[in-house]
Amino acid sequence: MKRSGVINLVTVTFLAAGVHSFSPYQTTSLRNCCSDKLNWIAGYPAPDSHASLTVTSAALGTRHCLLPASSSTALPALLDPMVTSSLLQSTSESALLPSADSIRTAFNVATFLPQPFWLFLILLPNSGVTKKMFGGLELVTLFCLVHFFIVVTSIFQPEGTAPIAEFNDVFDPSGNPQAAMVNMMQYPNFVSEEWSHVLTWDLFVGRWIWLDGLRRGVFTSHSVLLCNLIGPPGLLLHWATCIVTGKGLTPSEVPEEGSGDA
């Protein structure tokens, strides 16, 4: 009994020291249970020998009820190794899982972070700084990763990005795809994924317009601005500008046979 009491005391001390990582509700529940358990180990009677202590784990979604403290054969469930291990493990896992707050943060990053870079494409298209920033695909890749983070994080949410059945309705020509798409907009994760999706591709196309203008000497600031605002019309405006200035449409970019490396 003395050894068992020492083991129980150590276990309670460990739990009491670790409650800072739990939610306020879990912290209060565990501290109360630890306090009662210390009294039980020391031989003091429980405040109500017929009362049962209940520990609720939000992560487990279950309740573990303890037997009356007066029972000499009852080992409180809080100190049961299996229960304690499950409680701590599920709490740790829930703390590590991406949350809706993470998606909201990524949404803000995808929305606001690209805007300063657009200004360089629009206002300083011939600047060495702009050429250094957009000469490669690093910036576009960065925002691709933000979008990818939103998609992956949504997988860990209860409904994912959106219910798959409703997503399928968007591609059902026999139904009402437009209404299905409108209905999908009620899901924050789907909105976050679609919005970052659109903004990333807008930046990709805006960069291409800028590069085409540099290669062929075409003014692009107005086209890049429109691409940032409403997407595809910016590309149409660029082609119109090319025609009006006598540059013509962009020639084929497919390499000629035999022109590549062997």
N, C-alpha and C positions, 0 to 999 in steps of 0.2 A: 504493500500500500504506500509506503514512503517513497519508493522508487517511482510508482505510478503517479503520485502527487507531484514529484519533481518534474517528470515528463510533461504532465498537464500544465504545470506552472510555466515551463519553458515555452510550450506551445502557445499559451495565452499571451505571454510576453511578446513573442514573435508577431502574433496577430495584432496586438495593440500597437506595436511599433510600425506595422505596415499599413495601418488604416488611412494614412495620409494619401494613398493612391486610390482610395475608394471614393464613391460619391458621398455627399453629406448624409443621405439616408443610411447607406451601408456603414458609414463611420459610426453614427449614433448607435445603430443596432449592435455592431460588433463590440463597441466599448461597453455597452450595457451588459452584453453577454459575458465579456471578459471579467467585468467587475463581479457579476454573480458567480462566475466560475471560481474566481479567487476566494470568495467567501466559502464556496462549497469545499475547496481544497483545504482551507484553514479550519474547517469544521463548524463554521457558523451556519445557522439555519437560513434558508432562503426566506425572503420577505413573505412569500406565499408558497407553502410547500406543495400546494395543489395546482399552482399556476404553471403553465408551460411557456417557455421562451421560444420565440419564433425568429429565425434569421431569414430575411428575404434577400435573395440575390437577383438583382435586376438582369444580370447577364445570363443566369441560368433560367430565370423565369419560373423557379420552383420555390417551395417552402419546406424548410427542414424544422420539424417540431421536436422539441426536447421532452423527454419524460420528466415527471416530477422530480425536483432536486432531492427529495427525501428518500427516493428509491436507492437502496444500496447497490443494486445491480445495474442501474442505468448509467451509461456513459454518455454525457451530453453530446448531441450530434455535431455541435460546433467543433468539438475536439476529436471527432472521428476522422482518422487520416484520410479516408476516401472523400468525405464531405469537405474537409478543409482543403484538400488538394484541388477538388473540382471548383470550389469557390474561388480560390486564388488564381487558378489557371484561367477560368472563364473571365474573371475580372481583368487579368492581364491581357487576354486576347481582345476583349472589348475595347481596352484602351489603345491597342495597336491598330484595330480596324479603322480604315479611312471613314470619315464621317461626312454628313451633309455640309458641315462647315468647310471642310476641305474643298468640296466642289464649288461652294460659293466663292471661296478665295481664288480658286483657279479661274472661275468665270470672270472675276474682276481683273485678274492678270491678263487674260485673253482679250478683254475689252479695252483696258486702258494702257497697258504697256506698249502695244504696237504704235500708238498714236504719235509719239515723238519721232519715231523712225519714218513714219509717213511724211512728216514735215521736211525731212532731208530730201526725200524723193521729189517732193513738190516744189520746195523753195530753193534747194541747192542741188539740182540734178547733176551739175558738172563738177561739184566739189570733190576734192580728193578724199575727204572724210566720208562722203556718201559712197564713193566708189569702193572704199575700203570696207564699209559696213555691208554693202549689198553685192560686192563682187563675187562672193561665194553664197552658199545657201545656209550658212550658220544661223542667221536670224530666223529664217523661215522654219528651219528644223527645230529651233527652240520652241516656237509656237505650235508646231506639230506635236511636240512632246507634252505641252500643256493640254492640248486636246486629248492626247492619248491618256494622260493622267485622269482626266474627267471620265473617259470611257471605262478605264480599269476600275476606278474608284466606284463608279455606279454599279459595277458587278457585285460589290459587297453590300449594296443597299437592298432593302426588302423587295422592291419592284424593279431593280436594275435601272436601266435608262428609262424604260416604259414597258408595260405589259406587251409581250410578244404578239398576242392575238390582235391587239389594236394596231401594232406596227404592221402586221400582215394586211390589215384592212386598207392601209395606204396604197398597197400594190395590188389591190383587187379591182380590176376594171369593171366587174359586174356590180360593184357596190358604189359607194360615194367616197372616193379617195380624198377629195378636198375636205369633206366633213371629218373624215378620220384623222387627217393631218391637223385640223383645227382642234380636235379633241385631244390629240397628243400633247398640245401645248400646255395642258394643265399639269404636266409632270415636270417639276423643276430640273431633274437630271437630264431629261430629253432636251429641254430648252437650252441648258448649259452646253450640252454636246453639240447641238445644231448651231448655236451661236458661235462657239469657238471654231467649229468646222467652217462656217462661212467666212469669218474674219481671217482665218489662216489662208484660205484659198484666195481671198481678195488680195492679201499681201503678196502671195506668190504671183498672181497675174499682174499686180501693180509693178512688181519688180521686173517682170518680163517686158512690159510696155516701156519702162525706163531703159532697159538694156537695148531694146530694139531702136529706141530713139537715139541712143548713144552711137550705135553701130551705123545708123543710116542718116544721122543728122536731122532728126525730126523733133520738133518741140513737143514735149510730153506732159508738162506740168498740169494742164487742164484735164488731160485724159487720166492721169494718175489720181488727181483729186476726185474725179467722178467715179473712178474705180473704187476708191476708198468709201465713197458715200453710198453707192448703189450697185457696185459690182460690174456685171457684164456690159452695161452701157458705156463704161469707161473704155473697154476694149473696142467697142463699136466706134466711139469717138476717135480713138487712136487711128483706126483704119481709115476713117473719113478724113482725118488730118493728113495722113500719108497720101491719099488720093488727091486732095486739094493742092498739096504742095508739090505734086508731081513725083513723089517717091514710089507710088504704087503700093500694092499690098505686099505684105511680108513674103518674100520668096520661100520656097520649100526649104526646110531645115534638115531634110533627110540626107544623110551623107551619100555621095555617089559611090557606086560599087567600085571597090578597088582603092578608094581613097583613104580607108582606115588602115590601122596598123595590121600587119600580117600576123 
